[in-house]
């Protein structure tokens, strides 16, 4: 809550609190006729109506009320004993203005620090000191690292293109569909087999080619298969009727 939101309804003034301070500093409102106790009570009523206490705003209010009390006390004593005054009323008004400006600067600084803290949300800083062996160790720079020529040579090496890495030693397994067709037909001589048995110990490329070979046999009407569940074992068996298999889209695909 800002002090500008504090509305006052006093005998000598009616309006926002910040306007009252401006009129007091301009001497358009007689501070001697202003009941500061009524201002404090109005502020307390305002806090009670909101049901919350803003410590920052309350601190600013206390500072301003204390400055007004000091200024009013000096004005009240000025007619009785001039020697009791350390400063003139005009100087007291300037002091009040200076305190108001200081309070505004402190509030702005607090807002800036709060924004900086919010920007570091989620960042965790190291609180524990470094290990003892690191605190005793002083790492010396490498010999010649401060030499411009050595530094230039190191940067030059970074700009060089690295040599091409030869991959000739990497053997890529190659298997043809014809080879896998012969392999599957050999297994069909037993009548039936599982797909896992047909690709046992094979690499991924061979497994893929074997699947293509199985689809080709199905297309030609040489084999049929069944799979009891999704990702389950695929049982392959030879077709006995010799008829051409229906399109794969109607017969169902292989899951797994």
DRENPA-3360 file (N, C-alpha, C; in nm, 2 decimals, always signed):
BEGIN
1 = XXXXXXXX = +0.08/-0.12/+0.00/+0.00/+0.00/+0.00/+0.09/+0.12/+0.00 ~ +0.06/+0.22/-0.08/+0.13/+0.35/-0.09/+0.07/+0.45/+0.00 ~ +0.15/+0.54/+0.06/+0.09/+0.65/+0.14/+0.00/+0.74/+0.06 ~ +0.02/+0.74/-0.07/-0.07/+0.82/-0.15/-0.22/+0.77/-0.15 ~ -0.23/+0.65/-0.11/-0.37/+0.59/-0.10/-0.44/+0.62/+0.03 ~ -0.37/+0.69/+0.12/-0.42/+0.72/+0.25/-0.50/+0.85/+0.24 ~ -0.64/+0.84/+0.25/-0.72/+0.96/+0.24/-0.75/+1.01/+0.38 ~ -0.74/+1.14/+0.40/-0.76/+1.21/+0.53/-0.88/+1.30/+0.52;
9 = XXXXXXXX = -0.95/+1.31/+0.63/-1.07/+1.40/+0.64/-1.06/+1.47/+0.78 ~ -0.98/+1.58/+0.78/-0.95/+1.65/+0.90/-1.02/+1.79/+0.90 ~ -1.01/+1.86/+1.01/-1.07/+1.99/+1.02/-1.01/+2.09/+0.93 ~ -0.87/+2.08/+0.91/-0.80/+2.18/+0.83/-0.77/+2.13/+0.69 ~ -0.79/+2.00/+0.67/-0.75/+1.94/+0.54/-0.83/+1.82/+0.51 ~ -0.86/+1.80/+0.38/-0.93/+1.68/+0.34/-0.87/+1.64/+0.20 ~ -0.81/+1.52/+0.20/-0.74/+1.47/+0.07/-0.64/+1.37/+0.10 ~ -0.56/+1.33/+0.01/-0.45/+1.23/+0.03/-0.34/+1.28/+0.12;
17 = XXXXXXXX = -0.27/+1.19/+0.18/-0.17/+1.22/+0.27/-0.05/+1.29/+0.21 ~ -0.01/+1.25/+0.09/+0.10/+1.31/+0.02/+0.08/+1.45/-0.02 ~ -0.05/+1.48/-0.05/-0.08/+1.62/-0.08/-0.07/+1.71/+0.05 ~ -0.11/+1.65/+0.16/-0.10/+1.72/+0.29/+0.05/+1.76/+0.32 ~ +0.14/+1.67/+0.29/+0.28/+1.70/+0.31/+0.33/+1.81/+0.22 ~ +0.28/+1.81/+0.10/+0.32/+1.91/+0.00/+0.27/+2.05/+0.05 ~ +0.15/+2.06/+0.10/+0.09/+2.18/+0.14/+0.16/+2.23/+0.27 ~ +0.20/+2.14/+0.36/+0.27/+2.18/+0.48/+0.41/+2.24/+0.44;
25 = XXXXXXXX = +0.48/+2.18/+0.35/+0.61/+2.23/+0.31/+0.60/+2.36/+0.24 ~ +0.49/+2.38/+0.17/+0.47/+2.51/+0.11/+0.40/+2.62/+0.20 ~ +0.38/+2.58/+0.33/+0.32/+2.66/+0.43/+0.18/+2.71/+0.39 ~ +0.11/+2.63/+0.31/-0.03/+2.65/+0.27/-0.12/+2.59/+0.38 ~ -0.07/+2.50/+0.46/-0.15/+2.45/+0.57/-0.07/+2.48/+0.70 ~ -0.13/+2.54/+0.80/-0.07/+2.57/+0.92/-0.04/+2.45/+1.00 ~ +0.08/+2.41/+1.02/+0.12/+2.29/+1.09/+0.07/+2.30/+1.24 ~ +0.06/+2.42/+1.29/+0.02/+2.43/+1.43/-0.13/+2.40/+1.45;
33 = XXXXXXXX = -0.21/+2.41/+1.35/-0.35/+2.38/+1.35/-0.38/+2.24/+1.31 ~ -0.28/+2.17/+1.26/-0.29/+2.03/+1.22/-0.28/+1.93/+1.34 ~ -0.38/+1.85/+1.36/-0.37/+1.75/+1.47/-0.31/+1.63/+1.41 ~ -0.18/+1.61/+1.44/-0.11/+1.49/+1.39/-0.16/+1.36/+1.45 ~ -0.22/+1.37/+1.57/-0.28/+1.25/+1.63/-0.39/+1.19/+1.54 ~ -0.47/+1.29/+1.48/-0.58/+1.24/+1.40/-0.52/+1.18/+1.27 ~ -0.41/+1.22/+1.22/-0.35/+1.16/+1.11/-0.31/+1.02/+1.14 ~ -0.25/+1.00/+1.26/-0.20/+0.86/+1.30/-0.32/+0.77/+1.31;
41 = XXXXXXXX = -0.43/+0.82/+1.38/-0.55/+0.74/+1.39/-0.61/+0.70/+1.26 ~ -0.61/+0.80/+1.16/-0.66/+0.77/+1.03/-0.58/+0.66/+0.96 ~ -0.45/+0.67/+0.98/-0.36/+0.56/+0.92/-0.39/+0.43/+0.98 ~ -0.41/+0.42/+1.12/-0.44/+0.30/+1.18/-0.57/+0.24/+1.14 ~ -0.67/+0.33/+1.12/-0.80/+0.28/+1.07/-0.79/+0.22/+0.93 ~ -0.71/+0.29/+0.85/-0.69/+0.24/+0.71/-0.62/+0.10/+0.71 ~ -0.52/+0.08/+0.80/-0.46/-0.05/+0.81/-0.56/-0.15/+0.86 ~ -0.64/-0.12/+0.95/-0.74/-0.21/+1.00/-0.84/-0.25/+0.90;
49 = XXXXXXXX = -0.88/-0.15/+0.82/-0.98/-0.18/+0.71/-0.92/-0.27/+0.60 ~ -0.79/-0.26/+0.58/-0.73/-0.35/+0.48/-0.69/-0.49/+0.53 ~ -0.68/-0.50/+0.67/-0.65/-0.62/+0.73/-0.50/-0.67/+0.71 ~ -0.41/-0.58/+0.67/-0.27/-0.62/+0.65/-0.18/-0.50/+0.69 ~ -0.06/-0.54/+0.71/+0.04/-0.44/+0.75/+0.16/-0.44/+0.66 ~ +0.19/-0.33/+0.59/+0.30/-0.32/+0.50/+0.41/-0.25/+0.58 ~ +0.52/-0.33/+0.62/+0.62/-0.28/+0.70/+0.70/-0.16/+0.63 ~ +0.72/-0.17/+0.50/+0.79/-0.07/+0.43/+0.71/+0.06/+0.43;
57 = XXXXXXXX = +0.58/+0.06/+0.41/+0.50/+0.18/+0.41/+0.48/+0.23/+0.55 ~ +0.47/+0.14/+0.65/+0.46/+0.18/+0.79/+0.58/+0.25/+0.83 ~ +0.70/+0.21/+0.79/+0.82/+0.27/+0.83/+0.83/+0.41/+0.77 ~ +0.80/+0.42/+0.64/+0.80/+0.55/+0.58/+0.70/+0.65/+0.65 ~ +0.58/+0.60/+0.69/+0.49/+0.68/+0.76/+0.54/+0.73/+0.89 ~ +0.61/+0.64/+0.97/+0.66/+0.68/+1.10/+0.77/+0.79/+1.08 ~ +0.85/+0.77/+0.98/+0.96/+0.87/+0.96/+0.90/+1.01/+0.93 ~ +0.80/+1.01/+0.84/+0.74/+1.14/+0.81/+0.66/+1.20/+0.92;
65 = XXXXXXXX = +0.59/+1.12/+1.00/+0.52/+1.18/+1.12/+0.62/+1.23/+1.22 ~ +0.73/+1.15/+1.24/+0.83/+1.20/+1.34/+0.89/+1.33/+1.29 ~ +0.91/+1.35/+1.16/+0.97/+1.48/+1.11/+0.87/+1.59/+1.13 ~ +0.74/+1.56/+1.11/+0.63/+1.66/+1.13/+0.62/+1.70/+1.28 ~ +0.63/+1.60/+1.36/+0.63/+1.63/+1.51/+0.74/+1.72/+1.55 ~ +0.86/+1.69/+1.50/+0.98/+1.77/+1.53/+0.96/+1.91/+1.48 ~ +0.91/+1.92/+1.36/+0.89/+2.06/+1.30/+0.79/+2.13/+1.38 ~ +0.68/+2.07/+1.42/+0.57/+2.13/+1.49/+0.61/+2.17/+1.63;
73 = XXXXXXXX = +0.69/+2.09/+1.69/+0.74/+2.12/+1.83/+0.83/+2.25/+1.82 ~ +0.91/+2.26/+1.72/+1.00/+2.38/+1.71/+0.91/+2.50/+1.68 ~ +0.81/+2.49/+1.60/+0.72/+2.60/+1.58/+0.65/+2.64/+1.70 ~ +0.61/+2.55/+1.79/+0.54/+2.58/+1.91/+0.63/+2.65/+2.01 ~ +0.76/+2.61/+2.01/+0.85/+2.67/+2.11/+0.91/+2.80/+2.06 ~ +0.90/+2.83/+1.94/+0.96/+2.95/+1.88/+0.91/+3.08/+1.94 ~ +0.79/+3.08/+1.98/+0.73/+3.21/+2.04/+0.77/+3.23/+2.18 ~ +0.81/+3.12/+2.26/+0.84/+3.14/+2.40/+0.99/+3.16/+2.43;
81 = XXXXXXXX = +1.07/+3.08/+2.36/+1.21/+3.09/+2.39/+1.29/+3.07/+2.26 ~ +1.34/+3.17/+2.20/+1.42/+3.16/+2.08/+1.54/+3.08/+2.10 ~ +1.60/+3.08/+2.22/+1.73/+3.01/+2.24/+1.72/+2.86/+2.24 ~ +1.59/+2.81/+2.26/+1.58/+2.67/+2.25/+1.59/+2.61/+2.11 ~ +1.58/+2.70/+2.01/+1.58/+2.65/+1.87/+1.72/+2.64/+1.82 ~ +1.75/+2.52/+1.77/+1.88/+2.50/+1.70/+1.88/+2.55/+1.56 ~ +1.76/+2.54/+1.50/+1.74/+2.58/+1.36/+1.61/+2.66/+1.35 ~ +1.60/+2.74/+1.24/+1.48/+2.81/+1.22/+1.37/+2.72/+1.16;
89 = XXXXXXXX = +1.25/+2.77/+1.17/+1.14/+2.69/+1.11/+1.16/+2.66/+0.96 ~ +1.21/+2.76/+0.89/+1.24/+2.74/+0.75/+1.34/+2.63/+0.72 ~ +1.44/+2.63/+0.81/+1.54/+2.52/+0.80/+1.48/+2.39/+0.84 ~ +1.39/+2.39/+0.94/+1.32/+2.26/+0.97/+1.24/+2.21/+0.86 ~ +1.17/+2.30/+0.78/+1.10/+2.25/+0.67/+1.19/+2.19/+0.56 ~ +1.31/+2.25/+0.54/+1.40/+2.20/+0.45/+1.45/+2.06/+0.50 ~ +1.47/+2.05/+0.63/+1.51/+1.92/+0.68/+1.41/+1.81/+0.66 ~ +1.28/+1.85/+0.68/+1.17/+1.75/+0.65/+1.17/+1.71/+0.51;
97 = XXXXXXXX = +1.19/+1.81/+0.42/+1.20/+1.77/+0.28/+1.31/+1.68/+0.24 ~ +1.43/+1.71/+0.31/+1.54/+1.62/+0.29/+1.52/+1.48/+0.33 ~ +1.45/+1.47/+0.45/+1.42/+1.34/+0.50/+1.32/+1.26/+0.41 ~ +1.23/+1.34/+0.35/+1.13/+1.28/+0.26/+1.21/+1.23/+0.14 ~ +1.30/+1.31/+0.09/+1.38/+1.26/-0.03/+1.47/+1.14/+0.00 ~ +1.52/+1.14/+0.12/+1.60/+1.02/+0.16/+1.52/+0.90/+0.17 ~ +1.40/+0.92/+0.23/+1.31/+0.80/+0.24/+1.27/+0.75/+0.10 ~ +1.25/+0.84/+0.00/+1.22/+0.80/-0.13/+1.33/+0.73/-0.20;
105 = XXXXXXXX = +1.46/+0.78/-0.17/+1.57/+0.71/-0.23/+1.59/+0.57/-0.17 ~ +1.57/+0.56/-0.04/+1.59/+0.43/+0.02/+1.48/+0.33/-0.03 ~ +1.36/+0.38/-0.05/+1.25/+0.30/-0.10/+1.29/+0.25/-0.25 ~ +1.34/+0.35/-0.33/+1.38/+0.31/-0.46/+1.49/+0.21/-0.46 ~ +1.59/+0.23/-0.37/+1.70/+0.13/-0.36/+1.65/-0.01/-0.32 ~ +1.55/-0.01/-0.23/+1.50/-0.13/-0.18/+1.43/-0.20/-0.30 ~ +1.35/-0.13/-0.38/+1.28/-0.19/-0.49/+1.38/-0.24/-0.59 ~ +1.49/-0.17/-0.62/+1.59/-0.22/-0.71/+1.66/-0.35/-0.66;
113 = XXXXXXXX = +1.69/-0.35/-0.53/+1.75/-0.47/-0.48/+1.65/-0.59/-0.48 ~ +1.53/-0.56/-0.46/+1.43/-0.67/-0.47/+1.42/-0.73/-0.61 ~ +1.42/-0.64/-0.71/+1.42/-0.69/-0.85/+1.54/-0.77/-0.88 ~ +1.66/-0.73/-0.83/+1.78/-0.80/-0.86/+1.77/-0.94/-0.79 ~ +1.72/-0.95/-0.67/+1.70/-1.08/-0.60/+1.60/-1.16/-0.68 ~ +1.49/-1.11/-0.73/+1.40/-1.18/-0.81/+1.46/-1.24/-0.93 ~ +1.55/-1.16/-0.99/+1.62/-1.21/-1.11/+1.71/-1.33/-1.09 ~ +1.75/-1.35/-0.96/+1.84/-1.46/-0.93/+1.76/-1.58/-0.87;
121 = XXXXXXXX = +1.63/-1.58/-0.90/+1.55/-1.69/-0.85/+1.59/-1.82/-0.91 ~ +1.61/-1.92/-0.83/+1.65/-2.05/-0.87/+1.80/-2.07/-0.88 ~ +1.88/-1.97/-0.86/+2.02/-1.98/-0.86/+2.07/-2.01/-0.71 ~ +2.15/-2.11/-0.70/+2.21/-2.15/-0.57/+2.35/-2.12/-0.57 ~ +2.39/-2.05/-0.47/+2.53/-2.00/-0.45/+2.60/-2.10/-0.35 ~ +2.73/-2.12/-0.37/+2.81/-2.20/-0.29/+2.83/-2.13/-0.15 ~ +2.79/-2.20/-0.05/+2.81/-2.14/+0.09/+2.93/-2.20/+0.16 ~ +2.96/-2.32/+0.13/+3.07/-2.39/+0.20/+3.20/-2.34/+0.14;
129 = XXXXXXXX = +3.30/-2.32/+0.23/+3.44/-2.28/+0.18/+3.50/-2.39/+0.10 ~ +3.60/-2.35/+0.01/+3.67/-2.46/-0.06/+3.74/-2.55/+0.03 ~ +3.77/-2.67/-0.02/+3.85/-2.77/+0.07/+3.98/-2.71/+0.11 ~ +4.03/-2.76/+0.22/+4.16/-2.70/+0.27/+4.27/-2.71/+0.18 ~ +4.28/-2.83/+0.10/+4.39/-2.85/+0.01/+4.39/-2.75/-0.10 ~ +4.27/-2.70/-0.14/+4.26/-2.61/-0.25/+4.30/-2.47/-0.20 ~ +4.26/-2.44/-0.07/+4.29/-2.31/-0.02/+4.44/-2.29/+0.01 ~ +4.52/-2.40/+0.02/+4.66/-2.38/+0.04/+4.74/-2.39/-0.09;
137 = XXXXXXXX = +4.67/-2.43/-0.20/+4.74/-2.45/-0.33/+4.74/-2.33/-0.41 ~ +4.85/-2.28/-0.46/+4.86/-2.17/-0.55/+4.90/-2.23/-0.69 ~ +4.81/-2.22/-0.78/+4.85/-2.28/-0.91/+4.92/-2.18/-1.00 ~ +5.04/-2.22/-1.03/+5.13/-2.13/-1.11/+5.10/-2.14/-1.26 ~ +5.11/-2.03/-1.33/+5.08/-2.04/-1.48/+5.18/-2.13/-1.55 ~ +5.14/-2.19/-1.66/+5.23/-2.27/-1.73/+5.35/-2.18/-1.79 ~ +5.46/-2.25/-1.80/+5.58/-2.18/-1.85/+5.56/-2.13/-1.99 ~ +5.58/-2.01/-2.01/+5.57/-1.95/-2.15/+5.42/-1.91/-2.18;
145 = XXXXXXXX = +5.33/-1.93/-2.09/+5.19/-1.90/-2.12/+5.16/-1.75/-2.14 ~ +5.25/-1.67/-2.08/+5.23/-1.53/-2.09/+5.31/-1.47/-2.21 ~ +5.38/-1.55/-2.29/+5.45/-1.51/-2.40/+5.35/-1.49/-2.52 ~ +5.35/-1.37/-2.58/+5.26/-1.34/-2.69/+5.28/-1.44/-2.81 ~ +5.40/-1.48/-2.83/+5.43/-1.57/-2.95/+5.36/-1.71/-2.92 ~ +5.38/-1.75/-2.80/+5.32/-1.88/-2.76/+5.17/-1.88/-2.77 ~ +5.11/-1.77/-2.72/+4.97/-1.75/-2.73/+4.92/-1.75/-2.87 ~ +4.99/-1.67/-2.96/+4.95/-1.67/-3.10/+4.96/-1.80/-3.17;
153 = XXXXXXXX = +5.06/-1.88/-3.13/+5.08/-2.01/-3.19/+4.96/-2.10/-3.15 ~ +4.92/-2.09/-3.02/+4.81/-2.18/-2.97/+4.68/-2.14/-3.04 ~ +4.66/-2.01/-3.06/+4.53/-1.97/-3.13/+4.54/-2.01/-3.27 ~ +4.65/-2.01/-3.34/+4.67/-2.05/-3.47/+4.63/-2.20/-3.49 ~ +4.67/-2.28/-3.39/+4.64/-2.43/-3.40/+4.49/-2.45/-3.39 ~ +4.42/-2.36/-3.32/+4.28/-2.38/-3.31/+4.21/-2.35/-3.44 ~ +4.27/-2.27/-3.52/+4.21/-2.23/-3.65/+4.23/-2.33/-3.76 ~ +4.32/-2.43/-3.74/+4.36/-2.53/-3.84/+4.24/-2.63/-3.85;
161 = XXXXXXXX = +4.21/-2.67/-3.97/+4.11/-2.78/-3.99/+4.17/-2.91/-3.94 ~ +4.10/-2.99/-3.86/+4.15/-3.12/-3.82/+4.16/-3.22/-3.93 ~ +4.24/-3.31/-3.93/+4.26/-3.41/-4.04/+4.13/-3.50/-4.04 ~ +4.10/-3.54/-4.17/+3.98/-3.62/-4.19/+4.00/-3.76/-4.13 ~ +3.90/-3.81/-4.05/+3.91/-3.94/-3.99/+3.87/-4.04/-4.08 ~ +3.95/-4.14/-4.10/+3.92/-4.26/-4.19/+3.83/-4.35/-4.12 ~ +3.73/-4.40/-4.19/+3.63/-4.49/-4.14/+3.63/-4.62/-4.22 ~ +3.74/-4.64/-4.29/+3.75/-4.77/-4.37/+3.76/-4.89/-4.28;
169 = XXXXXXXX = +3.81/-4.88/-4.16/+3.82/-5.00/-4.08/+3.68/-5.04/-4.02 ~ +3.58/-4.95/-4.03/+3.45/-4.99/-3.98/+3.38/-5.07/-4.08 ~ +3.35/-5.19/-4.05/+3.29/-5.29/-4.14/+3.13/-5.27/-4.13 ~ +3.07/-5.25/-4.24/+2.92/-5.23/-4.24/+2.86/-5.37/-4.29 ~ +2.79/-5.44/-4.21/+2.74/-5.57/-4.25/+2.64/-5.55/-4.36 ~ +2.65/-5.63/-4.46/+2.56/-5.62/-4.58/+2.50/-5.76/-4.60 ~ +2.37/-5.76/-4.61/+2.30/-5.89/-4.64/+2.19/-5.86/-4.74 ~ +2.17/-5.95/-4.83/+2.07/-5.93/-4.94/+1.94/-6.00/-4.90;
177 = XXXXXXXX = +1.83/-5.95/-4.97/+1.70/-6.01/-4.94/+1.70/-6.16/-4.99 ~ +1.77/-6.18/-5.10/+1.78/-6.32/-5.16/+1.84/-6.41/-5.06 ~ +1.94/-6.37/-4.99/+2.01/-6.45/-4.89/+1.91/-6.49/-4.77 ~ +1.83/-6.39/-4.73/+1.74/-6.41/-4.62/+1.62/-6.49/-4.67 ~ +1.58/-6.48/-4.79/+1.48/-6.57/-4.85/+1.52/-6.71/-4.84 ~ +1.64/-6.74/-4.88/+1.69/-6.88/-4.88/+1.70/-6.93/-4.74 ~ +1.74/-6.84/-4.64/+1.74/-6.88/-4.50/+1.60/-6.91/-4.45 ~ +1.50/-6.83/-4.48/+1.37/-6.86/-4.43/+1.31/-6.98/-4.50;
185 = XXXXXXXX = +1.33/-7.01/-4.62/+1.28/-7.13/-4.69/+1.35/-7.25/-4.63 ~ +1.47/-7.24/-4.59/+1.54/-7.35/-4.53/+1.47/-7.39/-4.40 ~ +1.43/-7.28/-4.32/+1.36/-7.31/-4.20/+1.22/-7.36/-4.22 ~ +1.16/-7.33/-4.33/+1.02/-7.37/-4.36/+1.02/-7.52/-4.39 ~ +1.13/-7.58/-4.42/+1.13/-7.73/-4.45/+1.09/-7.80/-4.32 ~ +1.10/-7.74/-4.21/+1.05/-7.81/-4.08/+0.90/-7.79/-4.06 ~ +0.84/-7.70/-4.14/+0.70/-7.67/-4.13/+0.66/-7.54/-4.06 ~ +0.73/-7.50/-3.95/+0.71/-7.38/-3.88/+0.83/-7.34/-3.80;
193 = XXXXXXXX = +0.84/-7.21/-3.77/+0.95/-7.16/-3.68/+0.90/-7.02/-3.63 ~ +0.98/-6.97/-3.54/+0.95/-6.83/-3.49/+1.04/-6.73/-3.55 ~ +0.99/-6.61/-3.55/+1.08/-6.50/-3.61/+1.20/-6.48/-3.53 ~ +1.19/-6.49/-3.40/+1.31/-6.47/-3.32/+1.42/-6.58/-3.35 ~ +1.37/-6.70/-3.38/+1.46/-6.80/-3.42/+1.53/-6.77/-3.55 ~ +1.46/-6.71/-3.64/+1.52/-6.68/-3.77/+1.62/-6.57/-3.77 ~ +1.62/-6.48/-3.66/+1.71/-6.37/-3.66/+1.80/-6.38/-3.53 ~ +1.81/-6.50/-3.47/+1.89/-6.52/-3.35/+2.04/-6.48/-3.38;
201 = XXXXXXXX = +2.09/-6.40/-3.30/+2.23/-6.36/-3.31/+2.26/-6.26/-3.43 ~ +2.16/-6.22/-3.50/+2.18/-6.13/-3.61/+2.19/-5.98/-3.57 ~ +2.25/-5.90/-3.65/+2.25/-5.75/-3.62/+2.12/-5.69/-3.67 ~ +2.11/-5.56/-3.64/+1.98/-5.49/-3.67/+1.96/-5.48/-3.82 ~ +2.06/-5.46/-3.89/+2.04/-5.46/-4.04/+1.99/-5.59/-4.09 ~ +2.04/-5.70/-4.04/+2.00/-5.83/-4.09/+1.85/-5.86/-4.04 ~ +1.82/-5.81/-3.92/+1.68/-5.83/-3.87/+1.58/-5.76/-3.97 ~ +1.62/-5.64/-4.01/+1.53/-5.56/-4.10/+1.52/-5.63/-4.23;
209 = XXXXXXXX = +1.63/-5.68/-4.29/+1.62/-5.74/-4.42/+1.54/-5.87/-4.41 ~ +1.55/-5.94/-4.30/+1.48/-6.07/-4.28/+1.33/-6.04/-4.27 ~ +1.29/-5.93/-4.21/+1.15/-5.89/-4.21/+1.10/-5.86/-4.35 ~ +1.18/-5.79/-4.43/+1.14/-5.77/-4.57/+1.12/-5.90/-4.65 ~ +1.21/-6.00/-4.62/+1.21/-6.13/-4.69/+1.08/-6.20/-4.64 ~ +1.05/-6.19/-4.52/+0.93/-6.26/-4.47/+0.80/-6.20/-4.53 ~ +0.80/-6.07/-4.55/+0.69/-6.00/-4.62/+0.68/-6.05/-4.76 ~ +0.79/-6.07/-4.83/+0.79/-6.11/-4.96/+0.74/-6.26/-4.97;
217 = XXXXXXXX = +0.77/-6.34/-4.88/+0.72/-6.48/-4.88/+0.57/-6.48/-4.86 ~ +0.52/-6.39/-4.77/+0.38/-6.38/-4.74/+0.31/-6.33/-4.87 ~ +0.37/-6.23/-4.94/+0.31/-6.18/-5.06/+0.29/-6.29/-5.17 ~ +0.39/-6.38/-5.17/+0.39/-6.49/-5.27/+0.30/-6.60/-5.23 ~ +0.25/-6.60/-5.11/+0.16/-6.70/-5.06/+0.24/-6.82/-5.01 ~ +0.37/-6.81/-4.97/+0.44/-6.93/-4.93/+0.43/-6.94/-4.78 ~ +0.41/-6.83/-4.70/+0.41/-6.84/-4.56/+0.28/-6.77/-4.50 ~ +0.26/-6.80/-4.38/+0.16/-6.73/-4.30/+0.21/-6.71/-4.16;
225 = XXXXXXXX = +0.16/-6.62/-4.08/+0.21/-6.60/-3.95/+0.09/-6.57/-3.85 ~ +0.12/-6.58/-3.73/+0.03/-6.54/-3.62/+0.10/-6.49/-3.51 ~ +0.04/-6.39/-3.44/+0.10/-6.33/-3.32/-0.01/-6.31/-3.21 ~ +0.01/-6.38/-3.10/-0.09/-6.39/-3.00/-0.12/-6.25/-2.93 ~ -0.02/-6.17/-2.92/-0.03/-6.04/-2.85/+0.06/-5.94/-2.91 ~ +0.04/-5.82/-2.88/+0.12/-5.71/-2.93/+0.26/-5.72/-2.88 ~ +0.36/-5.72/-2.96/+0.50/-5.73/-2.93/+0.53/-5.88/-2.88 ~ +0.44/-5.97/-2.91/+0.46/-6.11/-2.87/+0.54/-6.18/-2.98;
233 = XXXXXXXX = +0.56/-6.31/-2.95/+0.63/-6.40/-3.05/+0.56/-6.41/-3.18 ~ +0.63/-6.41/-3.29/+0.57/-6.43/-3.42/+0.59/-6.57/-3.47 ~ +0.49/-6.64/-3.48/+0.50/-6.78/-3.53/+0.48/-6.79/-3.68 ~ +0.57/-6.84/-3.75/+0.57/-6.85/-3.90/+0.55/-6.99/-3.94 ~ +0.46/-7.01/-4.04/+0.44/-7.15/-4.08/+0.41/-7.15/-4.23 ~ +0.44/-7.26/-4.30/+0.42/-7.27/-4.45/+0.27/-7.28/-4.48 ~ +0.23/-7.21/-4.59/+0.09/-7.22/-4.63/+0.07/-7.35/-4.71 ~ -0.04/-7.42/-4.68/-0.06/-7.55/-4.73/-0.15/-7.54/-4.86;
241 = XXXXXXXX = -0.23/-7.44/-4.87/-0.33/-7.43/-4.98/-0.26/-7.38/-5.11 ~ -0.14/-7.31/-5.10/-0.07/-7.26/-5.21/-0.13/-7.14/-5.28 ~ -0.24/-7.09/-5.22/-0.31/-6.97/-5.28/-0.23/-6.85/-5.24 ~ -0.25/-6.74/-5.32/-0.18/-6.62/-5.30/-0.24/-6.55/-5.18 ~ -0.15/-6.49/-5.09/-0.20/-6.43/-4.97/-0.27/-6.30/-5.00 ~ -0.37/-6.26/-4.92/-0.44/-6.14/-4.94/-0.35/-6.02/-4.91 ~ -0.39/-5.90/-4.96/-0.31/-5.78/-4.93/-0.28/-5.77/-4.78 ~ -0.16/-5.72/-4.75/-0.12/-5.71/-4.61/-0.21/-5.61/-4.53;
249 = XXXXXXXX = -0.26/-5.51/-4.60/-0.35/-5.42/-4.53/-0.47/-5.48/-4.48 ~ -0.52/-5.59/-4.55/-0.64/-5.66/-4.50/-0.60/-5.78/-4.41 ~ -0.49/-5.83/-4.42/-0.45/-5.95/-4.34/-0.40/-5.91/-4.21 ~ -0.36/-5.78/-4.19/-0.30/-5.74/-4.06/-0.15/-5.74/-4.07 ~ -0.09/-5.64/-3.99/+0.06/-5.63/-3.99/+0.12/-5.70/-3.88 ~ +0.25/-5.68/-3.87/+0.33/-5.75/-3.76/+0.36/-5.64/-3.66 ~ +0.33/-5.67/-3.53/+0.36/-5.58/-3.42/+0.48/-5.64/-3.35 ~ +0.57/-5.56/-3.33/+0.69/-5.60/-3.25/+0.81/-5.57/-3.33;
% end
